[in-house]
Structures are given as structure tokens and as C-alpha cells.
Amino acid sequence: MSARILAATTRRILTQLRHDRRTIALLVVMPTALLTLIYYMYQNLPAPPGAPRPFDRIALVVLGLFPFTIMFLVTSIAMLRERTSGTLERLLTTPLNKLDLLFGYGIAFGLAAAVQAAIASAVAYWVFGLDTAGPLGLVILIAVTNAVLGVALGLFCSAFARTEFQAVQFMPVVVIPQSLLCGLFVARDQMAGWLQGLSRALPLTYAVEALQEVGAHTDATGRMWRDLAIVAGAVIVTLVLAAATLRRRSG
């Protein structure tokens, strides 16, 4: 990759994103709106003595889940548009290579995710009183890493779609199973053995585990850093696979 081309690609994607008001609204407003809904759903639920509020447990994980889901959807459609419009084919006739393009997407949407995570976390902590043992900065770091994972998976899956509808159809295949098995709804050690094994193979599981470590410990733990490294490794592997499968045109 070329640092100069990578920087130019990142600037181009950020400029396009800045002029897309609907996408900005989806990135910034939707997580906060859904977090508000969750707060009022769990507001009056009692907690066992000495246990955290149900909202604290759910909201902490959701702060990592929303960026992953939204970035997957936005990125898969954005890359598909690059292919169907012929933009990708024109770009690849220049010195730009596929890794420059895909890592440019990862950096650009990672920056957008940092803004998204900061706003959603600020609302969660300072408006709804989210209480975690660990610091806010670690929550944002994990949320941004998780968002970049969503970007990478979205770029990879977009290579197999010919229309935007097909791109959206990957949501039930990629996003929903990981959301169900990550430990948000049922503790992983209470799942059937084969589901536990499947859960260990999914990167979102480690992002959720890292967030739970922040919720339970005042300082960063070795397990949290290990989980974060696994998610970051999954990002790199997925981006390389996406570069290998990326086609110039859809169809």
C-alpha cells in the first residue's frame, strides 16, 4: 500500500460521507434513539442486591453492537454502489490498489465510528447514568474497533452481492447470528455445547467479552486486551479477504 494514496482515498470517502446527510443521520442519530428506547424499556426493572442495573448490563454491550451493525449495512451498500456505478473500475485503472481502497474505507468509517461512539457513550453515561467500573475511553475504543469489524465484513460481503437488496440480505447471515450468540441475551456458559463452540469462532463474541471486562473491572485486564487483539486481527484478515474477492463490476 502507498501512504499517500491511502490518505487520498480516506479523504475522498470522508468527503462523500460528509455530503450524505441521510447516512450521517443514520450513524449519529439512530444509535442514540435506540439507546433511549432501551433505557425506557429497562428503566423500572429491579436488579438483585449488589448486581448492576439491567440497563447498565445491556447498554454497555449495545454501545459496541450498534456500531458493528450500522457500519456493516452502510459499508456493504456503499461499496456495492462503487461497483455498480463504474467508479471502482475507473479507480482501479489508477495506481490505487484494492488494499488502499479497502483500508481507506476502514480508516474513514473508523473515524466516523469514533464520532458515533463518542456521542452515544456521552448520552449513555451523562444522560441515562450508565455506570461501569472501567473508564469511558476503553468503551469507545472497543466500540470503534467493533465498528471497523463491521466495515470489514460489509466490504467482504458486498463482493457477493449484485444489488443493494442482496447486500441487505447478508444481515441475517452475518450480523444476527453473531448478535444472538455473543452473550447479550444468554450467558455463553449456559448455551448448548455446540453453540458455545460456534460462539468462540465469531469475532463479535470477543468484542462483547471485552466490553463486559470494562464493565466489571476498574482497569484494563489482560483478557480485555486479548479480546481486542482478536477483533483487530479479524479486521485485518477480513480486509485482506475482501481485497482478494473484490470485483470491479457487479454482475
C-alpha positions as CSV (number, residue, x, y, z in Angstrom):
1,M,0.0,0.0,0.0
2,S,1.0,3.6,-0.5
3,A,0.6,6.0,2.4
4,R,-0.1,8.9,0.0
5,I,-2.8,7.0,-1.9
6,L,-4.3,5.6,1.2
7,A,-4.6,9.1,2.7
8,A,-6.2,10.5,-0.5
9,T,-8.6,7.6,-0.6
10,T,-9.6,8.2,3.0
11,R,-10.2,11.9,2.3
12,R,-12.4,11.0,-0.7
13,I,-14.5,8.7,1.3
14,L,-14.9,11.1,4.2
15,T,-15.9,13.9,1.7
16,Q,-18.6,11.6,0.2
17,L,-19.8,10.7,3.7
18,R,-19.9,14.4,4.8
19,H,-22.3,15.2,1.9
20,D,-24.6,12.2,2.5
21,R,-26.9,13.6,5.2
22,R,-29.1,10.5,5.4
23,T,-26.1,8.4,6.2
24,I,-24.8,10.9,8.8
25,A,-28.2,10.8,10.4
26,L,-28.1,7.0,10.5
27,L,-24.7,7.0,12.0
28,V,-25.3,9.7,14.6
29,V,-29.0,9.8,15.5
30,M,-30.1,6.2,15.2
31,P,-27.8,4.7,18.0
32,T,-28.9,7.5,20.4
33,A,-32.5,7.0,19.5
34,L,-32.3,3.2,20.1
35,L,-30.4,3.7,23.3
36,T,-33.2,5.9,24.5
37,L,-35.7,3.2,23.7
38,I,-33.6,0.6,25.6
39,Y,-33.3,2.9,28.6
40,Y,-37.1,3.3,29.0
41,M,-37.6,-0.4,28.4
42,Y,-35.3,-1.3,31.3
43,Q,-35.9,1.8,33.5
44,N,-38.2,0.1,36.0
45,L,-36.8,-3.4,36.0
46,P,-35.4,-4.3,39.5
47,A,-31.9,-5.5,40.0
48,P,-30.8,-8.2,42.5
49,P,-28.9,-6.7,45.5
50,G,-25.3,-6.0,44.6
51,A,-25.9,-6.6,40.9
52,P,-25.7,-3.8,38.3
53,R,-28.9,-2.4,36.8
54,P,-30.3,-4.4,33.8
55,F,-29.8,-1.2,31.8
56,D,-26.1,-1.0,32.7
57,R,-25.5,-4.5,31.5
58,I,-27.5,-4.2,28.3
59,A,-26.5,-0.7,27.3
60,L,-22.8,-1.4,27.7
61,V,-23.0,-4.3,25.2
62,V,-25.3,-2.3,22.9
63,L,-22.7,0.5,22.6
64,G,-20.5,-2.0,20.8
65,L,-23.3,-3.8,18.9
66,F,-24.9,-0.8,17.2
67,P,-21.7,0.5,15.5
68,F,-21.0,-3.0,14.3
69,T,-24.4,-3.4,12.8
70,I,-24.8,0.0,11.3
71,M,-21.3,0.1,9.8
72,F,-21.9,-3.3,8.2
73,L,-25.0,-2.1,6.5
74,V,-23.7,1.3,5.4
75,T,-20.4,-0.1,4.1
76,S,-21.8,-3.0,2.1
77,I,-24.2,-0.7,0.3
78,A,-21.6,2.0,-0.3
79,M,-19.1,-0.5,-1.8
80,L,-21.8,-2.0,-4.0
81,R,-22.6,1.5,-5.4
82,E,-18.9,2.0,-6.2
83,R,-19.0,-1.2,-8.3
84,T,-22.4,-0.7,-10.0
85,S,-21.7,2.9,-10.9
86,G,-18.4,2.1,-12.5
87,T,-16.4,4.2,-10.0
88,L,-14.5,1.2,-8.8
89,E,-13.4,0.2,-12.3
90,R,-12.2,3.7,-13.0
91,L,-10.3,3.9,-9.7
92,L,-8.5,0.6,-10.3
93,T,-7.1,1.9,-13.6
94,T,-5.1,4.4,-11.5
95,P,-2.2,3.5,-9.1
96,L,-4.8,2.8,-6.4
97,N,-4.8,-0.9,-5.5
98,K,-7.5,-2.8,-3.7
99,L,-5.9,-2.7,-0.3
100,D,-5.5,1.1,-0.5
101,L,-9.3,1.3,-1.2
102,L,-10.4,-1.2,1.5
103,F,-8.1,0.1,4.2
104,G,-9.2,3.6,3.2
105,Y,-12.8,2.6,3.9
106,G,-11.7,1.1,7.2
107,I,-10.0,4.3,8.3
108,A,-12.7,6.7,7.1
109,F,-15.6,4.8,8.6
110,G,-13.5,4.1,11.7
111,L,-13.2,7.9,12.2
112,A,-17.0,8.2,11.7
113,A,-17.4,5.4,14.2
114,A,-15.3,7.3,16.7
115,V,-17.7,10.2,16.5
116,Q,-20.7,7.9,16.6
117,A,-19.4,6.0,19.7
118,A,-18.4,9.2,21.5
119,I,-21.9,10.7,21.1
120,A,-23.8,7.5,22.0
121,S,-21.5,6.9,25.0
122,A,-21.9,10.5,26.2
123,V,-25.7,10.1,26.1
124,A,-25.5,6.7,27.9
125,Y,-23.2,7.9,30.7
126,W,-24.3,11.5,31.2
127,V,-28.0,11.4,30.3
128,F,-29.0,7.9,31.3
129,G,-26.5,7.4,34.1
130,L,-24.7,4.3,32.7
131,D,-22.4,3.0,35.4
132,T,-19.3,0.9,34.6
133,A,-16.3,0.0,36.7
134,G,-13.9,0.8,33.8
135,P,-13.4,4.1,32.1
136,L,-15.4,5.6,29.2
137,G,-12.3,5.7,27.0
138,L,-12.0,1.9,26.8
139,V,-15.7,1.6,25.9
140,I,-15.2,4.0,23.0
141,L,-12.0,2.2,21.9
142,I,-13.8,-1.2,21.8
143,A,-16.8,0.3,20.1
144,V,-14.7,1.8,17.3
145,T,-12.8,-1.4,16.8
146,N,-16.1,-3.3,16.6
147,A,-17.4,-0.7,14.1
148,V,-14.3,-1.3,11.9
149,L,-15.0,-5.0,12.1
150,G,-18.5,-4.3,10.7
151,V,-16.9,-2.2,7.9
152,A,-14.5,-5.1,7.0
153,L,-17.3,-7.7,7.0
154,G,-19.5,-5.3,5.0
155,L,-16.8,-4.9,2.4
156,F,-16.2,-8.6,2.2
157,C,-19.9,-9.5,1.8
158,S,-20.5,-6.8,-0.8
159,A,-18.3,-8.7,-3.2
160,F,-21.0,-11.4,-3.4
161,A,-24.0,-9.1,-3.9
162,R,-25.2,-7.7,-7.2
163,T,-27.9,-5.4,-5.9
164,E,-28.5,-3.4,-2.7
165,F,-31.3,-5.8,-1.7
166,Q,-28.9,-8.7,-1.9
167,A,-26.4,-6.7,0.2
168,V,-29.0,-6.2,2.9
169,Q,-29.8,-9.9,2.8
170,F,-26.4,-10.7,4.3
171,M,-27.6,-9.1,7.6
172,P,-29.4,-12.2,8.8
173,V,-26.4,-14.3,7.8
174,V,-23.6,-12.3,9.3
175,V,-25.0,-9.9,11.9
176,I,-27.9,-11.6,13.5
177,P,-26.2,-14.9,14.4
178,Q,-23.3,-13.1,16.0
179,S,-25.7,-10.9,17.9
180,L,-27.6,-13.9,19.3
181,L,-24.5,-15.9,20.3
182,C,-22.3,-13.1,21.7
183,G,-23.7,-13.4,25.2
184,L,-26.0,-10.5,25.2
185,F,-29.2,-12.4,25.6
186,V,-28.0,-15.7,27.2
187,A,-24.7,-16.2,29.0
188,R,-22.4,-18.2,26.8
189,D,-21.7,-20.8,29.5
190,Q,-25.4,-21.6,29.7
191,M,-25.7,-22.4,26.0
192,A,-25.6,-25.8,24.4
193,G,-22.0,-27.1,23.9
194,W,-22.1,-26.8,20.1
195,L,-23.4,-23.2,20.4
196,Q,-20.6,-22.3,22.8
197,G,-18.1,-23.6,20.2
198,L,-19.7,-21.7,17.4
199,S,-19.7,-18.6,19.6
200,R,-16.0,-18.8,20.2
201,A,-15.5,-18.8,16.4
202,L,-17.3,-15.5,15.9
203,P,-15.4,-12.2,16.4
204,L,-18.3,-10.2,17.9
205,T,-18.2,-12.6,20.9
206,Y,-14.7,-11.2,21.8
207,A,-15.8,-7.6,21.4
208,V,-18.7,-8.2,23.8
209,E,-16.5,-10.0,26.3
210,A,-14.0,-7.1,26.2
211,L,-16.9,-4.7,27.0
212,Q,-18.0,-6.9,29.8
213,E,-14.5,-6.8,31.2
214,V,-14.6,-3.0,31.2
215,G,-18.0,-3.1,33.0
216,A,-16.6,-5.4,35.7
217,H,-13.0,-4.1,36.3
218,T,-11.7,-0.6,37.1
219,D,-8.6,-1.1,35.0
220,A,-7.9,-2.8,31.6
221,T,-7.4,-6.5,32.1
222,G,-5.3,-8.9,30.1
223,R,-8.4,-10.7,28.9
224,M,-9.8,-7.4,27.6
225,W,-6.6,-6.7,25.6
226,R,-6.5,-10.3,24.3
227,D,-10.1,-10.0,23.1
228,L,-9.5,-6.6,21.5
229,A,-6.4,-8.1,19.7
230,I,-8.6,-10.9,18.4
231,V,-11.1,-8.5,17.0
232,A,-8.4,-6.3,15.4
233,G,-6.8,-9.5,13.9
234,A,-10.2,-10.4,12.4
235,V,-10.5,-7.0,10.9
236,I,-7.1,-7.3,9.1
237,V,-7.9,-10.8,7.9
238,T,-11.3,-9.9,6.6
239,L,-10.0,-6.8,4.8
240,V,-7.3,-8.9,3.0
241,L,-10.0,-11.5,2.1
242,A,-12.2,-8.6,0.8
243,A,-9.4,-7.4,-1.4
244,A,-8.9,-10.9,-2.8
245,T,-12.6,-11.3,-3.7
246,L,-13.4,-7.7,-4.8
247,R,-14.7,-7.5,-8.3
248,R,-14.7,-4.3,-10.5
249,R,-18.3,-4.6,-11.6
250,S,-21.4,-6.1,-10.1
251,G,-22.7,-8.7,-12.5
